[in-house]
Amino acid sequence: MTCFTMSLANNMDRNVVSGVLPNLKRAFQVDDQLSGLIQTLSICGFLLFAPIFGYLGDRYNRNHVMAFGMLIWSSVIMVSSFIPEGSQHFWLLLLLRATVGIGEASFASNAPSIFADLFTKDNRSRILALFNLGISIGSGLGYWTGTTVNLATHSWRAAFRIAPCIGGAAAIVCALFNANPPHGEADIRGQISKSGHGIKPTSLKEDIIDIIMTKTFIWTTIGFTCQLFATGVMAFWGPSIIFYVVISSKGTANLSTIGSIFGLVLCISGIVGTMLGAEITRWAKKHGYQCADVILCAIASGASGICIYAVSILISYNMALTWAIIFVTFMFLCMVWTPILDIVLYTIIPARRSTAQAFQITISHLFGDAFSPYVIGAIADSITTSKDPVSQSYALRYAMMASPFLCIIGCGCFLIASFTLVHDQQVMISRIIHISKAYSDPERINKLSDTEVEKLPIIGYEPAK
């Protein structure tokens, strides 16, 4: 529950920015390109710290690591709400927004590996789905909080102060009360005595070599990166595009109403998509479809690309239909969250899961939703320098056309991963079974060849004593 709350608070804060973006642009007197840097730098900070927290999580108490990161995150966000307005202070806002990435880096790198050590198979997929609901619900609450609190207080500052209170409280509970299970406990439960059993960390070089040699991990990371590019564009620029289109057609628009509707659509579609993705793959794997995770990701990626293209075309003609397609778009985008986490957990051995998760987070977010808001803003500014709503809406919609192409590329990467998934999964399982049996049977250890014995520490398990 604390991991879910930390995810919810973090995604609230990320999307509060989108909910008050037009107000921030006026307050700090910046254009689309510079305003896109707010989101880009916050995610870049997250990427900078993700490998560090993944490394620490494989070697120290993961709950303490997460709590430490979230407490720093809460403090920095609260400080950012007191920055004076004006273009001369925009650099300070960017600096602090870059630092807040430490919060998501701490729990996103370590929470999935904790779930993997507590649950297996169907239960693991369900828990991951519930954890990922924090993304959808938090994102929706972020848009709603940003617009409604801004409207009620006539200040963007108040909207920035809600999420850090929630995240800070969750961090304290996590540090004091959450259990930190041994690495790999769930995977070897029933095969080896728990007493004295643990994980011995390996060198970072060995970790990285093993991870990049897992082909499924590489292809799904590339596919997920393409998916996150589209998600970042829709989540960051979506409310602004709708705002400009409505002003262009009606002469006036209520940013609070648009933000609230957008947040509600994102929240509900995210819940539906996350749960559908988890349950469809669980059902399919239960009936023998071993590649269900990557096939679903491929279908969802391709379908979301088609929907984004439809949104960019239809938004000028039928707003009701556009809202419906936006719902379906986010539903498909959110379908991949649980399968992606699950794939990492059953293709990477327990001793390296936090590092693998951090590596995937770094690559996918760096070239995905960290990159896309700035790129789309830069493309829009290159199309027009006019600030009137008609020009702004046209430029942003035209720039958004890059997303469907990336989604199709992502679809292809997931399909390629379907040819390597079963093999990589079997390799991971065989390594766990081989080691657990060897360590539970001292006589067998004596029969192992020197080469086999040398391989055991590399995988990361210590024998039961």
C-alpha positions as CSV (number, residue, x, y, z in Angstrom):
1,M,0.0,0.0,0.0
2,T,2.8,2.4,0.8
3,C,4.5,1.7,-2.6
4,F,1.1,2.4,-4.3
5,T,0.8,5.7,-2.3
6,M,4.3,6.8,-3.3
7,S,3.5,6.1,-7.0
8,L,0.2,7.9,-6.7
9,A,1.9,11.0,-5.1
10,N,4.7,11.0,-7.6
11,N,2.4,10.9,-10.6
12,M,0.1,13.5,-9.1
13,D,3.0,15.9,-9.0
14,R,4.2,15.1,-12.5
15,N,0.8,15.9,-14.0
16,V,0.0,18.9,-11.8
17,V,2.5,20.7,-14.2
18,S,0.4,19.8,-17.2
19,G,-2.8,21.0,-15.5
20,V,-1.4,24.5,-14.8
21,L,0.9,24.7,-17.8
22,P,-0.7,27.8,-19.5
23,N,-0.5,29.6,-16.1
24,L,3.2,28.6,-15.7
25,K,4.0,29.9,-19.2
26,R,2.5,33.3,-18.3
27,A,4.0,33.4,-14.9
28,F,7.6,32.7,-16.1
29,Q,7.1,34.2,-19.6
30,V,8.3,31.2,-21.6
31,D,7.4,29.6,-24.9
32,D,6.4,26.0,-25.8
33,Q,10.0,24.8,-26.2
34,L,11.1,26.1,-22.8
35,S,8.0,25.0,-21.0
36,G,8.6,21.5,-22.4
37,L,11.9,21.5,-20.5
38,I,10.0,21.5,-17.2
39,Q,8.9,17.9,-17.8
40,T,12.0,16.9,-19.6
41,L,14.4,17.9,-16.9
42,S,12.3,16.4,-14.1
43,I,12.4,13.0,-15.9
44,C,16.1,13.5,-16.7
45,G,16.8,13.9,-13.0
46,F,14.8,10.7,-12.4
47,L,17.0,8.9,-15.0
48,L,20.2,10.2,-13.4
49,F,19.3,8.7,-10.0
50,A,17.5,5.5,-11.2
51,P,20.7,3.4,-11.8
52,I,22.1,4.6,-8.4
53,F,18.9,3.5,-6.5
54,G,18.8,0.3,-8.5
55,Y,22.3,-0.5,-7.5
56,L,21.6,0.3,-3.8
57,G,18.4,-1.7,-3.8
58,D,20.2,-4.9,-4.9
59,R,22.6,-4.4,-1.9
60,Y,20.8,-2.7,1.0
61,N,17.3,-2.5,2.6
62,R,15.1,-1.5,-0.2
63,N,12.5,0.1,2.0
64,H,15.1,2.4,3.5
65,V,16.4,3.3,0.1
66,M,12.9,4.2,-1.2
67,A,12.0,6.2,1.9
68,F,15.3,8.2,1.7
69,G,14.5,9.1,-2.0
70,M,10.9,10.1,-1.3
71,L,11.7,12.3,1.6
72,I,14.2,14.3,-0.5
73,W,11.6,14.4,-3.3
74,S,8.9,15.8,-1.0
75,S,11.2,18.5,0.4
76,V,12.4,19.7,-3.1
77,I,8.8,19.9,-4.5
78,M,7.7,22.0,-1.5
79,V,10.6,24.4,-2.0
80,S,9.8,24.7,-5.7
81,S,6.3,26.1,-4.9
82,F,7.9,29.2,-3.3
83,I,9.9,30.3,-6.4
84,P,9.3,33.9,-7.4
85,E,7.6,34.4,-10.8
86,G,9.4,36.0,-13.8
87,S,11.6,34.8,-16.6
88,Q,14.8,35.4,-14.6
89,H,13.7,32.8,-12.0
90,F,12.7,30.1,-14.6
91,W,16.1,28.4,-14.4
92,L,15.6,27.8,-10.6
93,L,12.3,26.1,-11.3
94,L,14.0,23.9,-13.9
95,L,16.8,23.1,-11.5
96,L,14.4,22.0,-8.7
97,R,12.2,20.1,-11.2
98,A,15.3,18.2,-12.3
99,T,16.0,17.2,-8.7
100,V,12.5,15.8,-8.0
101,G,13.3,12.8,-10.2
102,I,15.0,11.3,-7.2
103,G,11.7,10.3,-5.7
104,E,10.4,8.2,-8.6
105,A,13.9,6.7,-9.1
106,S,13.9,5.4,-5.6
107,F,10.6,3.5,-5.6
108,A,10.3,2.6,-9.4
109,S,13.6,0.8,-9.3
110,N,12.9,-1.2,-6.1
111,A,9.2,-1.7,-5.5
112,P,8.7,-4.3,-8.4
113,S,11.6,-6.4,-7.1
114,I,10.1,-6.4,-3.6
115,F,6.8,-7.6,-5.1
116,A,8.7,-10.3,-7.0
117,D,10.2,-11.5,-3.7
118,L,6.8,-11.7,-2.0
119,F,4.6,-13.1,-4.8
120,T,4.7,-15.5,-7.8
121,K,2.8,-16.0,-11.0
122,D,-0.8,-14.8,-10.9
123,N,-0.5,-13.1,-7.6
124,R,2.5,-11.2,-8.8
125,S,0.7,-10.0,-11.9
126,R,-2.2,-8.8,-9.8
127,I,0.0,-7.0,-7.3
128,L,1.9,-5.3,-10.1
129,A,-1.4,-4.2,-11.7
130,L,-2.6,-2.7,-8.4
131,F,0.8,-0.9,-8.0
132,N,0.5,0.5,-11.6
133,L,-2.9,1.9,-10.8
134,G,-1.0,4.5,-8.9
135,I,0.2,5.8,-12.2
136,S,-3.3,6.2,-13.6
137,I,-5.1,7.4,-10.5
138,G,-2.2,9.7,-9.6
139,S,-2.1,11.2,-13.1
140,G,-5.8,11.8,-13.1
141,L,-5.6,13.4,-9.6
142,G,-2.7,15.5,-10.8
143,Y,-4.7,17.1,-13.6
144,W,-7.7,17.6,-11.4
145,T,-5.6,19.0,-8.5
146,G,-3.6,21.3,-10.8
147,T,-6.7,22.9,-12.4
148,T,-9.2,23.0,-9.5
149,V,-6.7,24.1,-6.8
150,N,-5.3,26.7,-9.2
151,L,-8.9,28.0,-9.8
152,A,-9.8,28.0,-6.1
153,T,-6.6,29.8,-4.9
154,H,-5.8,31.8,-8.1
155,S,-2.2,30.4,-7.7
156,W,-0.3,27.6,-9.3
157,R,1.8,27.3,-6.1
158,A,-0.9,25.7,-3.9
159,A,-1.3,22.9,-6.5
160,F,2.4,22.0,-6.0
161,R,2.0,21.5,-2.2
162,I,-0.4,18.6,-2.0
163,A,1.6,15.7,-3.5
164,P,4.7,16.1,-1.3
165,C,2.6,15.8,1.8
166,I,1.2,12.5,0.7
167,G,4.6,11.2,-0.5
168,G,6.4,12.2,2.6
169,A,3.9,10.5,4.9
170,A,4.2,7.3,2.8
171,A,8.0,7.4,3.0
172,I,7.9,7.5,6.8
173,V,5.5,4.5,6.9
174,C,7.6,2.6,4.4
175,A,10.8,3.1,6.4
176,L,9.3,2.1,9.8
177,F,6.8,-0.7,9.0
178,N,7.4,-2.3,5.6
179,A,9.1,-5.7,5.5
180,N,12.2,-6.2,3.3
181,P,12.1,-9.9,2.0
182,P,15.3,-11.7,1.0
183,H,16.1,-11.4,-2.7
184,G,14.6,-14.4,-4.6
185,E,12.5,-15.7,-1.7
186,A,9.3,-16.2,-3.7
187,D,11.1,-17.9,-6.6
188,I,12.8,-20.5,-4.5
189,R,10.1,-20.9,-1.9
190,G,9.4,-24.6,-1.3
191,Q,12.7,-25.7,-3.0
192,I,15.2,-24.7,-0.4
193,S,15.2,-23.9,3.4
194,K,14.7,-20.2,4.1
195,S,17.0,-20.3,7.1
196,G,20.3,-18.7,6.3
197,H,19.3,-18.2,2.7
198,G,20.0,-14.9,1.0
199,I,21.4,-13.1,-2.0
200,K,25.0,-12.2,-2.5
201,P,25.4,-9.1,-4.6
202,T,27.7,-9.3,-7.7
203,S,29.7,-6.6,-9.4
204,L,27.9,-3.9,-11.4
205,K,29.9,-5.0,-14.5
206,E,28.6,-8.6,-14.2
207,D,25.1,-7.4,-13.6
208,I,25.1,-5.2,-16.7
209,I,26.7,-7.9,-19.0
210,D,24.0,-10.4,-17.9
211,I,21.2,-7.9,-18.4
212,I,22.2,-6.8,-21.9
213,M,22.7,-10.4,-23.0
214,T,19.0,-11.0,-22.3
215,K,17.5,-10.3,-25.8
216,T,13.9,-10.1,-24.6
217,F,14.8,-7.4,-22.1
218,I,16.5,-5.3,-24.8
219,W,13.7,-5.5,-27.4
220,T,10.9,-4.9,-24.8
221,T,12.9,-1.9,-23.5
222,I,13.1,-0.4,-27.0
223,G,9.4,-1.0,-27.5
224,F,8.5,0.5,-24.2
225,T,10.6,3.6,-25.0
226,C,8.5,4.2,-28.1
227,Q,5.3,3.7,-26.1
228,L,6.5,6.2,-23.5
229,F,7.3,8.8,-26.1
230,A,3.7,8.8,-27.2
231,T,2.5,8.7,-23.6
232,G,4.6,11.7,-22.7
233,V,3.3,13.7,-25.6
234,M,-0.4,13.0,-24.9
235,A,-0.1,13.5,-21.1
236,F,2.0,16.7,-21.3
237,W,0.6,18.5,-24.3
238,G,-3.0,17.0,-24.4
239,P,-4.7,19.6,-22.2
240,S,-3.0,22.5,-23.9
241,I,-3.9,21.3,-27.4
242,I,-7.6,20.9,-26.4
243,F,-7.5,24.4,-24.7
244,Y,-6.2,26.0,-27.8
245,V,-8.6,24.2,-30.1
246,V,-11.6,25.2,-28.0
247,I,-10.5,28.8,-27.9
248,S,-10.1,28.7,-31.7
249,S,-13.6,27.5,-32.3
250,K,-15.6,29.1,-29.4
251,G,-13.5,32.2,-28.6
252,T,-13.2,31.2,-24.9
253,A,-12.2,28.1,-22.9
254,N,-12.1,27.1,-19.3
255,L,-8.7,25.5,-18.5
256,S,-10.0,24.2,-15.2
257,T,-12.8,22.3,-16.9
258,I,-10.6,20.9,-19.6
259,G,-8.0,19.8,-17.0
260,S,-10.6,18.2,-14.8
261,I,-12.2,16.3,-17.8
262,F,-8.7,15.3,-19.1
263,G,-7.7,14.0,-15.6
264,L,-10.9,12.0,-15.2
265,V,-10.6,10.5,-18.6
266,L,-6.9,9.6,-18.0
267,C,-7.7,8.2,-14.5
268,I,-10.6,5.9,-15.6
269,S,-8.9,4.8,-18.9
270,G,-5.7,4.1,-17.0
271,I,-7.5,1.9,-14.5
272,V,-9.4,0.0,-17.2
273,G,-6.2,-0.4,-19.3
274,T,-4.0,-1.5,-16.5
275,M,-6.4,-4.1,-15.2
276,L,-7.3,-5.3,-18.7
277,G,-3.6,-5.7,-19.5
278,A,-2.9,-7.7,-16.4
279,E,-6.0,-9.9,-16.6
280,I,-5.8,-10.6,-20.3
281,T,-2.2,-11.8,-20.1
282,R,-2.9,-13.8,-16.9
283,W,-5.8,-15.6,-18.6
284,A,-3.8,-16.2,-21.8
285,K,-0.7,-17.6,-20.0
286,K,-3.0,-19.8,-17.9
287,H,-4.3,-21.3,-21.2
288,G,-0.8,-21.9,-22.6
289,Y,0.0,-18.7,-24.5
290,Q,3.5,-18.2,-23.1
291,C,4.2,-15.1,-25.3
292,A,0.9,-13.3,-24.2
293,D,2.8,-10.4,-22.5
294,V,4.7,-9.3,-25.5
295,I,1.9,-10.0,-28.0
296,L,-0.5,-7.8,-25.9
297,C,2.2,-5.1,-25.8
298,A,2.5,-5.2,-29.5
299,I,-1.2,-4.9,-30.1
300,A,-1.6,-2.1,-27.6
301,S,1.3,-0.2,-29.1
302,G,0.0,-0.4,-32.6
303,A,-3.6,0.5,-31.6
304,S,-2.5,3.5,-29.5
305,G,-0.6,4.9,-32.5
306,I,-3.7,4.7,-34.7
307,C,-5.8,6.4,-32.0
308,I,-3.3,9.2,-31.6
309,Y,-3.4,9.9,-35.3
310,A,-7.2,9.9,-35.1
311,V,-7.2,12.4,-32.2
312,S,-4.9,14.8,-34.1
313,I,-7.3,14.8,-37.1
314,L,-10.7,14.7,-35.4
315,I,-10.1,17.2,-32.6
316,S,-11.1,20.1,-34.8
317,Y,-14.3,18.6,-36.0
318,N,-15.9,16.6,-33.1
319,M,-14.9,17.2,-29.5
320,A,-17.2,14.5,-28.0
321,L,-15.7,11.9,-30.3
322,T,-12.2,13.2,-29.6
323,W,-12.7,12.7,-25.8
324,A,-13.9,9.1,-26.5
325,I,-10.8,8.4,-28.6
326,I,-8.5,9.9,-26.0
327,F,-10.0,7.5,-23.5
328,V,-9.3,4.5,-25.8
329,T,-5.8,5.9,-26.5
330,F,-4.8,6.0,-22.8
331,M,-6.4,2.6,-22.2
332,F,-4.1,1.1,-24.8
333,L,-1.1,3.0,-23.6
334,C,-1.7,1.8,-20.0
335,M,-2.2,-1.8,-21.0
336,V,1.6,-2.4,-21.3
337,W,2.6,-1.3,-17.8
338,T,2.0,-4.6,-15.9
339,P,3.2,-6.9,-18.7
340,I,6.5,-4.9,-19.1
341,L,7.2,-5.2,-15.3
342,D,6.3,-8.9,-15.3
343,I,8.7,-9.6,-18.3
344,V,11.6,-8.1,-16.4
345,L,10.8,-10.2,-13.3
346,Y,10.6,-13.5,-15.0
347,T,13.6,-13.1,-17.4
348,I,16.1,-11.5,-15.0
349,I,17.4,-13.4,-12.0
350,P,16.4,-12.0,-8.5
351,A,19.9,-10.7,-7.6
352,R,19.8,-8.3,-10.6
353,R,16.2,-7.2,-10.8
354,S,16.5,-3.8,-9.3
355,T,19.4,-3.0,-11.5
356,A,17.6,-4.3,-14.6
357,Q,14.5,-2.2,-13.6
358,A,16.7,0.9,-13.2
359,F,18.4,0.3,-16.5
360,Q,15.0,-0.1,-18.3
361,I,13.7,3.0,-16.6
362,T,16.7,5.0,-17.6
363,I,16.7,4.1,-21.3
364,S,12.9,4.1,-21.8
365,H,12.2,7.4,-20.0
366,L,15.3,9.2,-21.3
367,F,14.4,8.6,-24.9
368,G,10.6,8.4,-24.2
369,D,8.6,10.8,-22.1
370,A,11.6,12.8,-21.0
371,F,12.5,13.5,-24.6
372,S,9.1,13.9,-26.2
373,P,7.6,17.0,-24.5
374,Y,10.7,19.1,-25.4
375,V,10.9,17.7,-28.9
376,I,7.2,18.3,-29.7
377,G,7.5,21.8,-28.2
378,A,10.5,22.5,-30.4
379,I,8.8,21.2,-33.5
380,A,5.7,23.3,-32.7
381,D,7.8,26.5,-32.3
382,S,9.6,25.8,-35.6
383,I,6.2,25.6,-37.3
384,T,4.9,28.9,-36.0
385,T,6.1,31.8,-33.8
386,S,2.6,33.2,-33.5
387,K,0.9,33.0,-30.1
388,D,-2.7,33.0,-31.3
389,P,-4.7,29.9,-30.4
390,V,-5.3,28.8,-34.0
391,S,-1.6,28.8,-34.8
392,Q,-0.7,27.1,-31.5
393,S,-3.3,24.3,-31.9
394,Y,-2.2,23.6,-35.5
395,A,1.5,23.5,-34.7
396,L,1.1,21.2,-31.7
397,R,-1.2,18.8,-33.5
398,Y,1.1,18.7,-36.5
399,A,4.1,18.1,-34.2
400,M,2.2,15.3,-32.4
401,M,2.1,13.3,-35.7
402,A,5.5,11.9,-34.7
403,S,3.9,9.7,-32.0
404,P,2.0,7.2,-34.3
405,F,5.2,6.4,-36.1
406,L,7.0,5.6,-32.8
407,C,4.1,3.4,-31.7
408,I,4.4,1.3,-34.8
409,I,8.1,0.9,-34.3
410,G,7.4,-0.2,-30.7
411,C,4.9,-2.7,-32.0
412,G,7.6,-4.3,-34.2
413,C,10.0,-4.5,-31.3
414,F,7.5,-6.3,-29.1
415,L,6.8,-8.8,-31.9
416,I,10.6,-9.5,-32.2
417,A,10.7,-10.1,-28.5
418,S,8.0,-12.8,-28.9
419,F,10.7,-15.0,-30.6
420,T,13.1,-14.8,-27.6
421,L,10.8,-14.6,-24.6
422,V,10.3,-18.3,-23.9
423,H,14.0,-19.1,-24.2
424,D,15.0,-16.3,-21.8
425,Q,12.3,-17.2,-19.3
426,Q,13.5,-20.9,-19.3
427,V,17.1,-19.9,-18.9
428,M,16.2,-17.8,-15.8
429,I,14.1,-20.6,-14.2
430,S,16.7,-23.2,-14.9
431,R,19.4,-21.2,-13.2
432,I,17.3,-20.7,-10.1
433,I,16.3,-24.4,-9.9
434,H,19.9,-25.5,-10.5
435,I,21.3,-23.4,-7.7
436,S,18.5,-24.0,-5.2
437,K,18.9,-27.8,-5.6
438,A,22.6,-27.6,-5.4
439,Y,22.6,-25.6,-2.2
440,S,20.0,-27.7,-0.6
441,D,22.0,-30.8,-1.3
442,P,25.6,-30.5,-0.1
443,E,26.5,-33.8,-1.7
444,R,25.5,-32.4,-5.0
445,I,27.8,-29.4,-4.6
446,N,30.8,-31.8,-4.2
447,K,29.8,-33.5,-7.5
448,L,29.7,-30.2,-9.4
449,S,32.6,-29.5,-11.8
450,D,34.9,-26.6,-11.1
451,T,33.2,-24.6,-13.9
452,E,29.8,-25.2,-12.4
453,V,30.9,-24.2,-8.9
454,E,32.5,-21.0,-10.3
455,K,29.2,-20.0,-11.9
456,L,27.2,-20.2,-8.7
457,P,28.4,-16.9,-7.0
458,I,28.0,-15.0,-10.3
459,I,24.3,-15.7,-10.2
460,G,24.2,-14.3,-6.7
461,Y,23.0,-16.9,-4.2
462,E,24.6,-17.9,-0.9
463,P,24.2,-21.4,0.3
464,A,21.9,-22.2,3.2
465,K,23.9,-22.6,6.4
